[in-house]
Amino acid sequence: MTVRPPVPPFSERDYTRGLVDADGSLGFTARGYPFIGFTTASSAMIEYFCEKVFEVTGRQRVVNRNKRDGVYNLMVTMEAALEMADWMYYKDCLALERKAARAVSISTWSRPPGMRARSARRRWTEAEDAAIWSMTIPDAAQSLGRTEKSIQMRRWMLQGTHGKQPGASR
């Protein structure tokens, strides 16, 4: 729980690979989709790993402790797993042989034909949260470049956490 990443400078690519070699996993799901997983009890380590995932893939991860063990279990899949594997397990790097071999097999994966790519999730800003209450749902959707369904869901989530917002139009 108290372990932390070292203080820079250090080889972040090699250090991150060492984390996966020691406390992570990589391979394919039962459906044949590539994944990379990392488990830790340390908040500092999961924060570091999530930052690396974002820097390498552009995908933001938010992970909470699980209820059973109180540890963090981070998993990246599909293209994000491929990008992370390619970044961590470069040619002739020092790594566990079996994990390096899995990383090579992950790098050959491609999305099956006909499988739709998921769009990256856009985080809500405070300005957008305020805007959804000052406009009708169709106007907010058009103005913010979001779907009406996403506006409705966001309003519903905000009502659950903050109570009904003043001036809300349904």
N, C-alpha and C positions, 0 to 999 in steps of 0.2 A: 504493500500500500504506500510505502514511502519512497520507492525507487523513482528516480527522475532521469531524464536524458542528460548527457554530459553538457558542459558549457562549451559553446562554439569557440574556436573552429574545430570541426571534426568532419569526417566523411559521412554525411547524412544518408547517402545512398547505401553505403556499406553497413552502417549502423541499423538502418531500417530493415535491411535484408537479414541481419543478425537477429533482430526481434522476431521476424517471421520464422527463421530457422529454429529459434529456441521456443517461442511461445505462440507460434502461429501455425497456420495450415494453408495449403494451397492444393488445388485439384479441380475436380469437376463434380457438380451436383448430380443427383440421380437422373435428372433430365438432360445432363450433358452440358450444362452451362459452367464456364470457369468461375472460380471464386478464390479469394484470398481472405483468410480470417486471422484475427489477432485477439488474444485474450489476456487481460491484465486486471489486477486489483487496484493499480495505481492511476489516480486521476491525471497526474502529470504525464504519464506514458500514453494514455488514450488520447489526451489532448494533442500530444506530439504526433502520434500516428494519424489522427484525423487531419492535422495540418499538412502532413506529407501527402495524404490522399488528395487533399484539395489542391496543393501545389502541383502535383503530377497530373491529376485527371480533371481538375476543375469542378469536381463533384464534392459537395459539402456533406459531411456526415455528422450526425448528432447521436451520441450513444449514451444510454443510461445504464446504471448497474442493474443486473438481473436480480430478481427477488430471491431466488433459491440460494445462490452463492455470494451475492453482493459483488460480483465481478463484472467487468465490461466485456462484451463480446461484439467485436466489430467485424462486419463482413462486407466485402465489395465483390460485385459480380459482373459478369458480361464484359463489356468494353473497358470498364474501370479496372477490373481484375487483370485484363490483358495489358493495359497501360502500366499498372503497378508492377506486374511481373517483368515486363520488358525493362523497366527502369531499375528495379532492384537486382535482377539476375542477368547482368550483362555478360558478354563472352569472357570466359576465363576468370570469372570472379571467384573468390573464396566462399564456398557455400556447401551445405550438406548436399551430397550427391543426389539423393532421392528427391530433394526439394528443387534442386537445379533442373533435374530431368522433368519434373512436373511443370516448372516455369517454361521450359522449352515447348512442351506440349500445349500449354495455355497460349503461347504466342502464335500457334498455328490455327487457333479457333477463329471462326468467323460466324457472324449471325446467320442462322438458317434462312434460306429464301422464304419470303412471305412473312417472316417474323418482323413485326413493326418495332422500330426503335422507340424507346421511351424518351420523351423530351425531358430536358433538365428542369427540375423544380425551381421555380423562382421564389425566393424568400419574400415575405411581406415586410414592407417598411412601415414606420410609424405614420408617415404621410399618406400612404395607401390606406392604412387602417382608418385614419381620420376621414379620408375621401369617401370611403364606402358608406359612411353615415350621412354625408352631405348631399348625396345624389340618389336617384332611383337606381335600382339594380341594373337595368339596361344601360343607363348613362354611365354608371361606374364601370361596367364591363367594357364599354367602348373606350372610355377615357383612359383606363388603366391597361388596356390590351389583355384583358383576362376574360374568361367565360362567365356567363351569368351564374352558372352553377358554382364556380369558384367564389364569386362574390357572396352568394347565399351561404355557402359553407363557412366562409370566413366570418360573416356576421354571426352565424350560429355559434362558432367557436368563441368569438369575442363575448357574446352574451353569456356563455357558460363560465367564462373566467372573470368577467368584469361587470356583469349585469347588463341590462339593456342600456344601450347608448342613447343619449338625448337626441331628438330630431331624427331618429331612425325611420326610414320609410320602408315598407315591405314590398 
